[in-house]
Amino acid sequence: MKDNKLSRRDFIRTTSVLAGGAVAGGLGSGNAAAADTSKILNYNEKMHYRRLGKTNLMLSEVSLGGHWKNRNGGRYWDTFANDETPEDVIKNRADIVSACIDVGINYLDITTAAECLAYGAALKGRREKMIVGADDHRLGPRNPANRNVEALTFNIDECLRRLKTDYLDIWRVQADMGGNNSDADVEIMIEAFEKAHKAGKAKHFGISTHSRPWAQHVIEKYPAVEMFVFPCTAKTKEKGQQPTKENVEEGNPGHGADQSQSIFAALKKQDVGLVTIKPFFGGSLFSIAGVFPVMGVGDKSENDLARLTLQCILSNETITATVPGLTTPYEVENAAMASYTRPVAKMSPAERQWLKQVTDEQWARLPAEYTWLRDWEVV
């Protein structure tokens, strides 16, 4: 930890400020009490599970994001040359999947060709141990050339080939990040899914985007959409009042959605499940102390920050699961502890204030590639 930054331990020891309430809303139930736990994949009594909307899948509220920090310090791999996955990558992902199974994590969210290859190898012989949602962003409708059924069917087939499986639990296609897909594009996505579903290649259908207004429009218009993937951080707040310039200045307004209503209300009304990404600002939340090492347990303050951030996000019970990228088995265990000890009421006032202070500081200095996250502060 840099000398000019305050660790959680130092903050709690020295602060006299008491912060009331959680950063991101009220406490959610988030448990499997109403479900048959014998039917929950990788069930662990310490983990909390939530229903993924109309899919009726029960997901661990802390799940596994496909990205992880690669050995070169990068955020993730897009591709591997000649589709050949390095042995150290296979071992790392196999260790992570094993740790996830042990702690009760049961959902894996994949977005690149390299991730399909790495997790396909890691899941060899135990494919049935994880609920897999996947897509290849290069082959999806972010690219206008791919906005047709033939191209999107190829996308699904390539995911299956690289994963070495014959089905996806969820095809969670990656739409244009700025919300520039038309209704006709959405209908093509749905048609491609229906074709794959009929062939037994995809069980459920979801969409990923970085555009809040577009997402709300699609949620409200298309019942075929069973789940959505979009960003939520400890800064994300649910709309509780009419929008004003001060409290909800959209980065991408329009699409015909009722901007006075929260997207969470739309999700609940349409019974659409929600998996949230970017809980740690793409890793930049931890720049107060550098980054986690590829091996080892990391910095204690960073571990505390990761755990409290996930708890804060999950205080919104409309969220089914959050999917942090996890690089080491210790990070898996630390993330699982966020669910095991989740009730925000157990977070001390000093912990709440420390979380808010660090989050606000890092939010104010988001790197250029993540400033779009600010569009998701009030939703």
C-alpha positions as CSV (number, residue, x, y, z in Angstrom):
1,M,0.0,0.0,0.0
2,K,1.4,3.4,-0.9
3,D,2.3,5.5,2.1
4,N,0.0,8.3,1.2
5,K,-3.1,6.0,1.1
6,L,-5.1,4.9,4.1
7,S,-5.5,1.1,4.6
8,R,-8.8,-0.3,5.9
9,R,-7.1,-1.2,9.2
10,D,-5.6,2.3,9.7
11,F,-8.9,3.9,8.7
12,I,-11.0,1.9,11.2
13,R,-8.4,2.6,13.9
14,T,-8.3,6.3,13.4
15,T,-11.6,7.4,12.0
16,S,-14.3,9.0,14.1
17,V,-16.7,9.3,11.2
18,L,-19.8,7.0,11.3
19,A,-21.4,6.4,7.9
20,G,-25.0,5.4,7.9
21,G,-26.4,2.9,5.3
22,A,-24.8,0.9,2.6
23,V,-23.4,2.5,-0.5
24,A,-25.7,0.7,-2.9
25,G,-29.1,0.3,-1.4
26,G,-31.0,-2.0,0.9
27,L,-30.2,-5.5,2.0
28,G,-31.4,-8.4,-0.2
29,S,-32.5,-11.8,0.9
30,G,-30.3,-13.6,-1.7
31,N,-30.7,-17.2,-0.4
32,A,-32.0,-20.5,-1.6
33,A,-34.6,-21.0,1.2
34,A,-37.5,-21.4,-1.3
35,A,-35.5,-23.6,-3.7
36,D,-34.7,-27.3,-3.6
37,T,-31.1,-27.1,-2.7
38,S,-30.4,-30.6,-4.0
39,K,-31.0,-29.2,-7.5
40,I,-28.6,-26.3,-7.1
41,L,-25.3,-26.9,-8.9
42,N,-22.2,-27.0,-6.6
43,Y,-24.5,-26.2,-3.6
44,N,-22.6,-25.0,-0.6
45,E,-24.6,-24.1,2.5
46,K,-22.4,-21.0,3.1
47,M,-23.0,-19.6,-0.3
48,H,-26.2,-17.6,-1.2
49,Y,-28.0,-18.4,-4.4
50,R,-30.5,-16.4,-6.5
51,R,-32.9,-17.2,-9.2
52,L,-31.9,-15.9,-12.7
53,G,-35.3,-14.6,-13.6
54,K,-37.5,-16.6,-16.0
55,T,-34.6,-19.1,-16.7
56,N,-35.3,-20.5,-13.3
57,L,-31.6,-21.3,-13.0
58,M,-30.2,-20.8,-9.4
59,L,-26.9,-19.0,-9.6
60,S,-24.4,-18.4,-6.8
61,E,-24.6,-14.7,-6.1
62,V,-20.8,-14.4,-6.5
63,S,-19.8,-16.1,-9.7
64,L,-16.9,-16.2,-12.0
65,G,-16.1,-13.6,-14.7
66,G,-14.3,-14.9,-17.8
67,H,-11.6,-12.3,-17.7
68,W,-8.5,-12.6,-15.4
69,K,-5.2,-10.9,-15.2
70,N,-2.8,-12.7,-17.6
71,R,0.8,-13.4,-16.9
72,N,1.9,-10.3,-18.7
73,G,-0.2,-8.0,-16.5
74,G,-2.9,-7.5,-19.1
75,R,-6.6,-7.6,-18.2
76,Y,-7.4,-10.7,-20.3
77,W,-6.7,-12.6,-23.5
78,D,-8.8,-12.1,-26.6
79,T,-7.3,-14.9,-28.7
80,F,-4.5,-17.5,-28.7
81,A,-2.4,-18.1,-31.8
82,N,-3.7,-21.1,-33.8
83,D,-6.2,-21.7,-31.0
84,E,-3.4,-23.3,-28.9
85,T,-3.9,-22.6,-25.2
86,P,-0.7,-22.4,-23.1
87,E,-0.3,-25.1,-20.5
88,D,0.2,-22.7,-17.7
89,V,-3.1,-21.0,-18.6
90,I,-4.9,-24.3,-18.6
91,K,-3.5,-25.1,-15.2
92,N,-4.4,-21.7,-13.8
93,R,-8.0,-21.9,-15.0
94,A,-8.4,-25.5,-13.9
95,D,-7.2,-24.5,-10.4
96,I,-9.7,-21.6,-10.4
97,V,-12.6,-23.8,-11.6
98,S,-11.7,-26.3,-8.9
99,A,-11.7,-23.6,-6.2
100,C,-15.0,-22.3,-7.5
101,I,-16.6,-25.7,-7.3
102,D,-15.3,-26.1,-3.7
103,V,-16.7,-22.8,-2.5
104,G,-20.1,-23.2,-4.2
105,I,-19.7,-20.9,-7.2
106,N,-21.6,-22.4,-10.1
107,Y,-21.8,-19.8,-13.0
108,L,-19.1,-18.9,-15.5
109,D,-19.4,-15.9,-17.8
110,I,-17.3,-16.0,-20.9
111,T,-16.8,-13.2,-23.5
112,T,-13.7,-14.1,-25.7
113,A,-12.4,-16.9,-27.9
114,A,-9.4,-17.3,-25.6
115,E,-11.7,-17.7,-22.6
116,C,-13.7,-20.4,-24.5
117,L,-10.5,-22.3,-25.1
118,A,-9.0,-21.9,-21.6
119,Y,-12.2,-22.8,-19.8
120,G,-13.0,-25.6,-22.3
121,A,-9.7,-27.2,-21.3
122,A,-10.3,-26.4,-17.6
123,L,-13.8,-28.0,-17.7
124,K,-12.7,-31.2,-19.4
125,G,-14.4,-34.1,-17.7
126,R,-16.5,-31.8,-15.5
127,R,-18.5,-29.7,-17.9
128,E,-21.7,-30.4,-15.9
129,K,-20.2,-28.8,-12.9
130,M,-20.7,-25.2,-14.1
131,I,-23.5,-23.2,-15.7
132,V,-21.8,-21.6,-18.7
133,G,-22.9,-18.4,-20.3
134,A,-20.7,-17.5,-23.4
135,D,-20.2,-15.5,-26.5
136,D,-17.3,-14.4,-28.7
137,H,-17.3,-10.6,-28.9
138,R,-15.4,-10.6,-32.2
139,L,-18.1,-12.6,-33.9
140,G,-21.2,-10.9,-32.4
141,P,-23.5,-8.0,-33.4
142,R,-21.1,-5.4,-32.2
143,N,-19.8,-5.7,-35.7
144,P,-22.4,-4.7,-38.4
145,A,-21.1,-7.5,-40.6
146,N,-22.3,-10.0,-38.0
147,R,-25.9,-8.8,-37.8
148,N,-27.5,-11.7,-39.5
149,V,-28.6,-15.2,-38.4
150,E,-25.9,-17.0,-40.3
151,A,-23.1,-15.1,-38.7
152,L,-24.5,-15.4,-35.2
153,T,-25.1,-19.1,-35.7
154,F,-21.4,-19.3,-36.6
155,N,-20.6,-17.4,-33.4
156,I,-22.4,-20.0,-31.3
157,D,-20.8,-22.9,-33.1
158,E,-17.3,-21.4,-32.6
159,C,-18.0,-21.0,-28.9
160,L,-19.1,-24.6,-28.7
161,R,-16.0,-25.8,-30.7
162,R,-13.6,-23.9,-28.5
163,L,-15.3,-24.9,-25.3
164,K,-15.4,-28.6,-26.5
165,T,-19.0,-28.9,-25.5
166,D,-22.3,-29.4,-27.4
167,Y,-24.4,-26.9,-25.5
168,L,-24.3,-23.5,-23.8
169,D,-26.5,-23.0,-20.7
170,I,-26.9,-19.4,-21.8
171,W,-25.9,-17.7,-25.1
172,R,-25.4,-14.2,-23.7
173,V,-24.7,-12.4,-26.9
174,Q,-22.6,-9.2,-26.7
175,A,-24.5,-6.3,-28.3
176,D,-23.0,-3.0,-29.4
177,M,-21.6,-1.4,-26.3
178,G,-23.0,2.0,-27.1
179,G,-26.6,0.8,-27.7
180,N,-26.4,1.1,-31.5
181,N,-28.2,-2.1,-32.4
182,S,-31.6,-1.6,-33.9
183,D,-34.8,-3.5,-33.1
184,A,-34.3,-5.5,-36.3
185,D,-30.8,-6.5,-34.9
186,V,-32.4,-7.7,-31.7
187,E,-34.9,-9.8,-33.6
188,I,-32.1,-11.3,-35.6
189,M,-30.3,-12.2,-32.3
190,I,-33.5,-13.8,-31.0
191,E,-34.0,-15.7,-34.3
192,A,-30.4,-17.0,-34.1
193,F,-31.0,-18.2,-30.5
194,E,-34.2,-19.9,-31.4
195,K,-32.4,-21.8,-34.1
196,A,-29.7,-22.8,-31.7
197,H,-32.2,-23.7,-29.0
198,K,-34.1,-26.0,-31.4
199,A,-30.8,-27.7,-32.3
200,G,-30.0,-28.2,-28.6
201,K,-27.0,-25.9,-28.7
202,A,-28.3,-23.1,-26.3
203,K,-30.7,-23.5,-23.5
204,H,-31.3,-19.8,-22.5
205,F,-30.9,-16.4,-24.1
206,G,-29.4,-13.3,-22.7
207,I,-27.8,-10.0,-23.9
208,S,-24.8,-8.0,-22.8
209,T,-24.4,-4.3,-23.3
210,H,-22.8,-1.2,-21.8
211,S,-25.8,1.1,-22.8
212,R,-28.4,1.5,-20.0
213,P,-31.2,3.1,-22.0
214,W,-30.9,0.6,-24.8
215,A,-30.9,-2.3,-22.3
216,Q,-34.1,-1.0,-20.7
217,H,-35.8,-0.6,-24.1
218,V,-34.9,-4.2,-25.0
219,I,-36.0,-5.6,-21.6
220,E,-39.3,-3.9,-21.8
221,K,-40.0,-4.8,-25.5
222,Y,-38.7,-8.4,-25.9
223,P,-40.1,-11.2,-23.6
224,A,-37.7,-13.6,-25.3
225,V,-34.8,-12.0,-23.4
226,E,-34.4,-14.1,-20.3
227,M,-31.3,-12.4,-18.7
228,F,-29.2,-9.3,-19.1
229,V,-25.5,-8.6,-18.4
230,F,-24.5,-5.1,-17.6
231,P,-22.1,-3.2,-15.3
232,C,-22.8,-2.5,-11.6
233,T,-20.3,-1.1,-9.1
234,A,-20.4,0.1,-5.5
235,K,-21.3,3.5,-7.0
236,T,-24.5,2.2,-8.8
237,K,-27.7,3.5,-7.3
238,E,-31.3,2.7,-8.1
239,K,-33.5,5.6,-9.3
240,G,-35.9,6.6,-6.6
241,Q,-37.2,9.9,-7.9
242,Q,-37.9,11.7,-11.2
243,P,-34.8,12.3,-13.2
244,T,-33.1,15.7,-13.1
245,K,-30.0,17.0,-14.8
246,E,-28.2,16.6,-11.6
247,N,-29.1,13.1,-10.6
248,V,-29.4,11.2,-13.9
249,E,-27.5,12.6,-16.9
250,E,-27.5,9.8,-19.3
251,G,-24.5,9.1,-21.5
252,N,-26.7,7.6,-24.2
253,P,-30.3,8.7,-23.8
254,G,-33.3,7.7,-25.9
255,H,-34.4,4.3,-27.3
256,G,-38.0,5.0,-26.2
257,A,-37.5,3.7,-22.7
258,D,-39.2,5.5,-19.8
259,Q,-36.2,7.3,-18.3
260,S,-38.1,8.1,-15.1
261,Q,-38.2,4.4,-14.2
262,S,-35.3,2.4,-12.8
263,I,-33.9,-0.4,-15.0
264,F,-34.2,-2.6,-11.9
265,A,-37.9,-2.0,-11.9
266,A,-38.1,-3.1,-15.6
267,L,-36.1,-6.2,-14.8
268,K,-38.4,-7.2,-12.0
269,K,-41.5,-6.5,-14.0
270,Q,-40.4,-8.6,-16.9
271,D,-38.8,-11.3,-14.7
272,V,-35.4,-10.9,-16.4
273,G,-32.4,-12.2,-14.5
274,L,-29.3,-9.9,-14.1
275,V,-25.6,-10.7,-14.1
276,T,-23.5,-7.7,-13.4
277,I,-19.9,-7.1,-14.5
278,K,-17.1,-4.6,-13.8
279,P,-17.5,-4.7,-10.0
280,F,-13.9,-3.5,-9.6
281,F,-13.9,-0.8,-12.4
282,G,-12.0,-3.3,-14.6
283,G,-9.4,-3.7,-11.9
284,S,-8.7,0.0,-11.6
285,L,-10.4,0.1,-8.1
286,F,-7.2,-1.5,-6.8
287,S,-4.7,1.1,-8.1
288,I,-4.4,2.4,-4.6
289,A,-2.0,-0.4,-4.1
290,G,-1.0,-1.6,-7.6
291,V,-2.6,-4.8,-8.7
292,F,-2.9,-8.3,-7.3
293,P,0.1,-10.5,-8.1
294,V,-0.6,-13.3,-10.5
295,M,0.4,-15.7,-7.6
296,G,0.0,-15.2,-3.9
297,V,-2.7,-13.8,-1.7
298,G,-2.5,-10.1,-2.5
299,D,-2.7,-7.1,-0.2
300,K,-5.0,-7.3,2.8
301,S,-6.5,-3.9,2.2
302,E,-7.3,-4.9,-1.4
303,N,-8.8,-8.2,-0.3
304,D,-11.0,-6.3,2.2
305,L,-11.9,-3.8,-0.5
306,A,-12.9,-6.6,-3.0
307,R,-15.0,-8.4,-0.4
308,L,-16.8,-5.3,0.8
309,T,-17.4,-4.1,-2.8
310,L,-19.1,-7.3,-3.7
311,Q,-21.2,-7.3,-0.6
312,C,-22.3,-3.7,-1.4
313,I,-23.3,-4.6,-4.9
314,L,-25.2,-7.6,-3.8
315,S,-27.3,-5.6,-1.3
316,N,-29.5,-4.9,-4.4
317,E,-31.6,-8.1,-4.5
318,T,-32.6,-7.5,-8.1
319,I,-29.1,-8.6,-9.1
320,T,-28.8,-12.3,-9.5
321,A,-25.0,-12.5,-9.5
322,T,-21.9,-10.4,-9.8
323,V,-19.0,-11.9,-11.8
324,P,-15.6,-10.6,-10.8
325,G,-12.5,-11.7,-12.6
326,L,-10.5,-14.0,-10.4
327,T,-6.8,-14.9,-10.9
328,T,-5.8,-17.0,-8.0
329,P,-7.6,-19.6,-5.8
330,Y,-7.2,-17.2,-2.9
331,E,-9.1,-14.5,-4.8
332,V,-11.9,-17.1,-5.3
333,E,-12.0,-17.8,-1.6
334,N,-12.0,-14.1,-0.7
335,A,-14.8,-13.4,-3.2
336,A,-16.9,-16.3,-1.8
337,M,-16.5,-14.8,1.7
338,A,-18.4,-11.8,0.4
339,S,-21.4,-14.0,0.0
340,Y,-20.7,-16.1,3.1
341,T,-20.7,-13.0,5.3
342,R,-22.8,-10.8,3.0
343,P,-25.5,-9.1,5.2
344,V,-24.5,-5.4,4.9
345,A,-25.9,-4.9,8.4
346,K,-22.8,-6.7,9.7
347,M,-20.6,-4.1,8.0
348,S,-19.3,-1.7,10.6
349,P,-19.8,2.0,10.2
350,A,-16.1,2.5,9.8
351,E,-16.0,-0.2,7.1
352,R,-18.8,1.5,5.2
353,Q,-17.1,4.8,5.3
354,W,-13.8,3.3,4.3
355,L,-15.4,1.6,1.3
356,K,-17.2,4.8,0.3
357,Q,-14.0,6.9,0.6
358,V,-11.9,4.5,-1.5
359,T,-14.6,3.9,-4.1
360,D,-15.2,7.7,-4.5
361,E,-11.5,8.4,-4.8
362,Q,-11.0,5.7,-7.5
363,W,-14.2,6.7,-9.3
364,A,-12.9,10.2,-9.6
365,R,-9.8,9.0,-11.3
366,L,-11.2,6.3,-13.6
367,P,-8.8,5.6,-16.5
368,A,-10.0,6.8,-19.9
369,E,-11.1,3.3,-21.0
370,Y,-13.5,3.1,-18.1
371,T,-15.1,6.5,-17.9
372,W,-18.2,5.1,-19.5
373,L,-18.9,3.4,-16.2
374,R,-20.2,6.7,-15.0
375,D,-23.3,6.2,-17.2
376,W,-24.2,3.5,-14.7
377,E,-24.1,5.5,-11.5
378,V,-27.9,6.1,-11.3
379,V,-30.0,3.5,-13.0
